[in-house]
Amino acid sequence: MSTCLRKLQAMLIVAGLPLTAIGLLAGCGGAAPAPWETTWPARGEVTFKGEPLPNAIITLIPVNEGIPASIRPKATSGPDGVFELETYGSADGAPLGEYKAVVMRFPASKSKENPSVRPNDLPKKYARAETTDLKVVIEEGANVLPKLELK
């Protein structure tokens, strides 16, 4: 979905300002999108100690300075450790570029009387862009990422 259509959809749904949204459409024709506004499909798999890692939260932190700090492609892994990245909408992928991958998982307690979320149960190394050694590159076209292997 184009950036202009996303803006229109957001205006109609969130703000309820149809006249403003129509005004936005009038200004959408000529300018080329910024590089970070175009996303490319990307899927991958995350493992921990050689086993698929379910319910992991994967966040990509741009290495390239040209991508704004607000752009953070993300995903949650399924039961088989497989994930699909999204930036602006469901499984829309990620902008071109090189990223560091941050991976965390917050398991739920098993208590039915007092359900809660426990702290991150993965090694701290993977929780910060400054310490993770997991890297991802997004290229034009459909991306099948190398396996993110946590040890």
N, C-alpha and C positions, 0 to 999 in steps of 0.2 A: 504494500500500500504506500502511495507517495506521501511525502511529508505534508503536502498541502491537504490531502484528504484526511490525514491523521489530525491535523490542526482543526479542520472543519468538524470532524467527528467529536473531538474533545470539546469544542465550543458548543455544539448542539447538545451533547450529553451533560457535560459538567456545568457550563455556564448558562445554558438555555438562552443564548443570545443569537437567534437566527440571522438577524440583520448584520451583526458583526461578522458572523461566519461567511455570509455572502460577500462582504467587503474583503475578507481574507482571500476568497477565491479569485477575486478580480486581480489581486496582486501576485498570484501564484504562477503566472504563465512564463515569465522570462528568465528569472534567475536560476542558475544551476544549483542543485543541492550541495551543501557542504559535504566533504568526504565522509564524515561520520554519520550523515543522515541516510546513507545507503547501506543496507545490511545484506549479508550473504549467509545462506543457510549453513549451519554448523552443528554437527553432532559428534559425540565422543563417548568414551567409557572411563569410569574412574574405579580404581581398585585400591584395597588396603591389604598389605601383606599377601598379595597375590589373589585375593578374593574380591568379587564384585562388591562395591560399596553402595548400599541403598541409602536413600534419604540424605545424601550429601548436598550441601549448598556450594555450588561452584560460582565464583565471581571472577571476572577477568578485569585486571587493572592495566590500562594502556601503558605501554613503554614509550610510544611515540608522543612527543610533546604537543603535536598538532590536534590531538583529540581532547575535548574538554573533560574536566574532572568529573562532570556529571554523567558521562557515558560509562556505564558499567554493565556490559553484557553478563547475563547470569543464567543459571539453570539449577534444577534440583534433580538428582539422579533417581531413577526408578529402582525397583527391586533387583534388577540385573546389573545395576551400576551405569546404565546407559542414560545419557542426557541430551537435550536439544537446547541450544542457546537461544536466548531472547534478549532484545535490547529495548524495543518500543512496544512490542506486542507478542502474543503467544507464538513461540518457536520461529520468530522472524529472523533469527541469526544474529550476526555481529558485524560491525563495520570492519573494513580492511585494516590490517595492522598487526603489530606484535604486542602480545600481552603476557603478563605474569598471571598465573592461575592461583587463586586463594581458595582453599577447600576447608569447610567446617561441617560438623554434624552435631546437632543438639537432640539427643534421644529423649523421648518422653518417658516419664516415670511409669511404672506399671501399677501404681496405686489407683484404684477406682474411687476411693474416698477423697483423695487429695491429688488429683492429676497435676503434673507440672512438667516443665522442660528442664532437663539436666544440662550441665555445662558441656561445652565442646569436648567430645571424647577422642579427637584425633590429635596427633602430635602438633604442638604449638608452631612448629616450623612452617606448617602449611597455612596458618591463619593470618599471616602478614605478608604484604607485597615485598617488604624488605628482606624477608628470610626464606620465602618459598623458592624452590628451584624448578618449579613446574612452569613451562613456557608453552604458549600457543601462538600460532600465526594463522590469521584469517586471510584468505586469498579470494579473488573473484571466482564465482561459481560455487557449487556445493562442496562443502568442506567436511571431510571425515578426519577428525583430529587424532593425533597419536594418543595412545592410552595414557591417562594420568595415573601414574603408579606411586601411591603413597607407601612408605616403608615404616 
